Amino acid sequence: MPNVDLILGADPSRRRSIRTEPTQRRSTQRLDALLDAAAEIVDESGFERLTTQMVAERAGASIGTVYRYFPDRVAVLYALRERSVRRFRERIADDLVDIDLANWWHLMDVAIDACAAMYRDEPGFSVVHAARRETPEDDIEPELAHRLARLIEAEFGGDDLDLVELRFRLGVSIELGDALISRAFERDEAGDDRYLAEAKRLVHDYLAEHLGEVRSASNAA
């Protein structure tokens, strides 16, 4: 089983989007209810139209309850995005638990399938595009590229693996795949299969050109 802890884990430079972090189960449930309401509004009307008043009304809460956790609508959107990204990583980790990764592209297929599943199953997931991608403090590549690179290094890496180059290539592949997956769900609520297939093909071909047919030592021919 791959080391899924390399996909999970807190971001070292995580922004604090919630004004008051919940410490009790009831508070956590209240916060989730607010974010669930925001997710429904995003799916119905788009994130541009979301307001704190709309969140309060949809959640059946007072506006004061919303402001207890969020100073403004931007903080609501950021917290929803943060939750969606966390759940996306958890989906990848869950899907990797029972998999024996033979090739790096198997990992990328899992990531693409997980992203498509989030569009289908996670309300408000489109909000992940509402802000710039999260990046570590010391690099410009997306945080997910760093996590995938660490897993590829652990599973397939050798002494000649250039992590800086790998993160760059993964960053490009994330942009390629994400654009096509997003477009797939704009065309069809269930996801246009042709676009999803092209996302996998283009990511595979792009990385194959730069990474080669890298296999794990246990699965090498």
C-alpha positions as CSV (number, residue, x, y, z in Angstrom):
1,M,0.0,0.0,0.0
2,P,1.4,3.4,-0.9
3,N,2.2,5.8,1.9
4,V,-1.0,7.8,1.8
5,D,0.3,10.1,4.7
6,L,2.3,11.8,1.9
7,I,-1.0,12.9,0.3
8,L,-2.7,13.8,3.6
9,G,-1.2,16.0,6.4
10,A,-1.7,19.6,7.3
11,D,-0.4,22.4,5.1
12,P,2.6,24.1,6.8
13,S,1.5,27.5,5.5
14,R,-2.3,26.9,6.0
15,R,-4.2,30.2,6.0
16,R,-6.6,30.6,8.9
17,S,-10.0,31.2,7.2
18,I,-12.3,30.6,10.1
19,R,-12.6,33.3,12.7
20,T,-13.4,30.9,15.6
21,E,-12.2,27.3,15.3
22,P,-14.9,24.9,16.7
23,T,-13.8,23.0,19.8
24,Q,-17.0,21.0,20.5
25,R,-18.9,18.6,18.4
26,R,-22.0,20.9,18.3
27,S,-19.9,23.8,17.1
28,T,-18.3,21.6,14.4
29,Q,-21.7,20.5,13.2
30,R,-22.9,24.1,13.1
31,L,-19.8,25.1,11.0
32,D,-20.4,22.2,8.6
33,A,-24.0,23.2,8.2
34,L,-23.0,26.7,7.2
35,L,-20.5,25.4,4.7
36,D,-23.1,22.9,3.4
37,A,-25.4,25.8,2.8
38,A,-22.7,27.8,1.1
39,A,-22.0,24.8,-1.2
40,E,-25.6,24.5,-2.2
41,I,-25.7,28.2,-3.1
42,V,-22.5,27.9,-5.1
43,D,-23.9,25.0,-7.1
44,E,-27.2,26.9,-7.7
45,S,-26.0,30.4,-8.3
46,G,-22.2,30.5,-8.6
47,F,-19.7,31.6,-6.0
48,E,-19.8,35.2,-7.3
49,R,-23.4,35.7,-6.0
50,L,-22.9,34.2,-2.6
51,T,-23.5,36.4,0.5
52,T,-23.3,35.8,4.2
53,Q,-27.0,36.6,4.5
54,M,-27.8,33.9,1.9
55,V,-25.7,31.4,3.9
56,A,-27.5,32.3,7.1
57,E,-31.0,31.9,5.5
58,R,-30.2,28.7,3.8
59,A,-28.7,27.2,7.0
60,G,-31.5,28.4,9.1
61,A,-29.1,30.4,11.3
62,S,-28.8,34.0,12.4
63,I,-26.4,36.3,10.6
64,G,-24.6,36.6,13.9
65,T,-23.8,32.9,13.8
66,V,-22.3,33.3,10.4
67,Y,-20.2,36.2,11.6
68,R,-19.1,34.3,14.6
69,Y,-17.1,32.0,12.2
70,F,-16.5,34.2,9.1
71,P,-15.8,37.9,8.9
72,D,-17.1,38.1,5.3
73,R,-18.2,36.2,2.2
74,V,-14.7,35.8,1.1
75,A,-13.8,33.9,4.2
76,V,-16.8,31.6,3.7
77,L,-15.7,30.8,0.2
78,Y,-12.1,30.2,1.3
79,A,-13.3,27.8,4.1
80,L,-15.5,26.0,1.6
81,R,-12.6,25.7,-0.8
82,E,-10.3,24.5,2.0
83,R,-12.7,21.8,3.0
84,S,-13.2,20.7,-0.6
85,V,-9.4,20.4,-1.1
86,R,-9.0,18.5,2.1
87,R,-11.8,16.1,1.1
88,F,-10.2,15.7,-2.3
89,R,-6.9,14.6,-0.8
90,E,-8.8,12.2,1.5
91,R,-10.5,10.7,-1.5
92,I,-7.2,10.1,-3.3
93,A,-5.8,8.6,-0.1
94,D,-8.8,6.3,0.3
95,D,-8.6,5.2,-3.3
96,L,-4.9,4.4,-2.9
97,V,-5.3,2.2,0.2
98,D,-5.8,-1.1,-1.6
99,I,-3.8,-0.4,-4.7
100,D,-0.4,-1.7,-5.6
101,L,1.1,1.1,-7.7
102,A,3.0,-0.4,-10.6
103,N,3.6,2.9,-12.5
104,W,3.5,6.6,-11.8
105,W,0.6,7.0,-14.3
106,H,-1.5,4.7,-12.1
107,L,-1.2,7.3,-9.4
108,M,-2.3,10.0,-11.8
109,D,-5.3,8.0,-13.0
110,V,-6.3,7.7,-9.4
111,A,-6.0,11.4,-8.9
112,I,-8.0,12.2,-12.0
113,D,-10.7,9.7,-11.1
114,A,-10.9,11.2,-7.6
115,C,-11.2,14.7,-9.0
116,A,-14.1,13.6,-11.3
117,A,-15.8,11.9,-8.3
118,M,-15.6,15.0,-6.3
119,Y,-17.3,17.0,-9.0
120,R,-20.1,14.4,-8.9
121,D,-20.4,13.9,-5.2
122,E,-19.1,16.9,-3.3
123,P,-21.5,19.9,-3.4
124,G,-19.7,23.2,-4.1
125,F,-16.5,21.5,-5.4
126,S,-16.3,24.0,-8.2
127,V,-15.3,26.6,-5.6
128,V,-11.7,25.1,-5.8
129,H,-11.3,27.4,-8.8
130,A,-12.5,30.5,-7.0
131,A,-9.0,31.4,-5.8
132,R,-5.3,31.0,-6.7
133,R,-3.9,27.5,-6.0
134,E,-2.3,26.9,-2.7
135,T,1.5,26.8,-2.9
136,P,4.2,26.2,-0.3
137,E,6.0,29.3,1.0
138,D,9.2,28.3,-0.8
139,D,7.9,27.4,-4.3
140,I,5.4,28.4,-6.9
141,E,4.1,24.9,-7.8
142,P,0.7,23.8,-6.4
143,E,0.7,22.1,-3.0
144,L,-0.8,19.0,-4.7
145,A,2.2,18.8,-7.0
146,H,4.5,18.6,-4.0
147,R,2.4,15.9,-2.4
148,L,2.3,13.8,-5.5
149,A,6.0,14.3,-6.1
150,R,6.8,13.0,-2.6
151,L,4.7,9.9,-3.2
152,I,6.3,9.3,-6.6
153,E,9.7,9.7,-5.0
154,A,8.8,7.2,-2.3
155,E,7.3,4.7,-4.6
156,F,9.5,5.0,-7.8
157,G,12.3,7.4,-7.1
158,G,16.0,6.8,-7.7
159,D,19.2,8.7,-7.1
160,D,18.7,10.5,-10.4
161,L,15.2,11.8,-9.7
162,D,15.1,15.6,-10.0
163,L,12.3,16.7,-7.6
164,V,12.3,20.3,-8.7
165,E,11.7,19.2,-12.3
166,L,9.2,16.6,-11.2
167,R,7.2,19.2,-9.3
168,F,7.2,21.5,-12.3
169,R,6.0,18.7,-14.6
170,L,3.3,17.7,-12.2
171,G,2.2,21.3,-11.8
172,V,1.8,21.5,-15.6
173,S,-0.1,18.2,-15.7
174,I,-2.4,19.4,-12.9
175,E,-3.4,22.4,-14.9
176,L,-3.9,20.3,-18.1
177,G,-6.0,17.7,-16.3
178,D,-8.0,20.2,-14.2
179,A,-9.0,22.4,-17.1
180,L,-10.4,19.4,-19.0
181,I,-12.1,17.9,-16.0
182,S,-13.7,21.2,-15.2
183,R,-14.9,21.5,-18.8
184,A,-16.2,18.0,-18.7
185,F,-18.6,18.9,-16.0
186,E,-19.6,22.2,-17.6
187,R,-20.8,20.2,-20.6
188,D,-22.5,17.4,-18.7
189,E,-23.5,17.2,-15.0
190,A,-22.2,13.6,-14.9
191,G,-19.0,14.5,-16.7
192,D,-18.4,14.3,-20.4
193,D,-16.6,10.9,-20.8
194,R,-14.7,12.1,-23.8
195,Y,-13.2,15.1,-21.9
196,L,-12.3,12.9,-18.9
197,A,-10.6,10.3,-21.2
198,E,-8.7,13.1,-22.9
199,A,-7.6,14.4,-19.5
200,K,-6.0,11.0,-18.7
201,R,-4.5,10.7,-22.1
202,L,-2.9,14.1,-22.2
203,V,-1.6,13.9,-18.6
204,H,-0.1,10.5,-19.4
205,D,1.5,11.5,-22.7
206,Y,2.9,14.7,-21.2
207,L,4.5,13.1,-18.2
208,A,5.6,10.0,-20.2
209,E,7.6,12.4,-22.4
210,H,9.4,13.9,-19.4
211,L,9.4,11.1,-16.8
212,G,9.6,8.0,-19.0
213,E,8.0,4.7,-18.2
214,V,9.0,4.7,-14.5
215,R,8.0,1.6,-12.5
216,S,8.4,0.7,-8.9
217,A,11.2,-1.6,-8.0
218,S,8.8,-4.3,-6.9
219,N,7.0,-4.2,-10.2
220,A,9.9,-3.7,-12.6
221,A,10.1,-6.2,-15.4
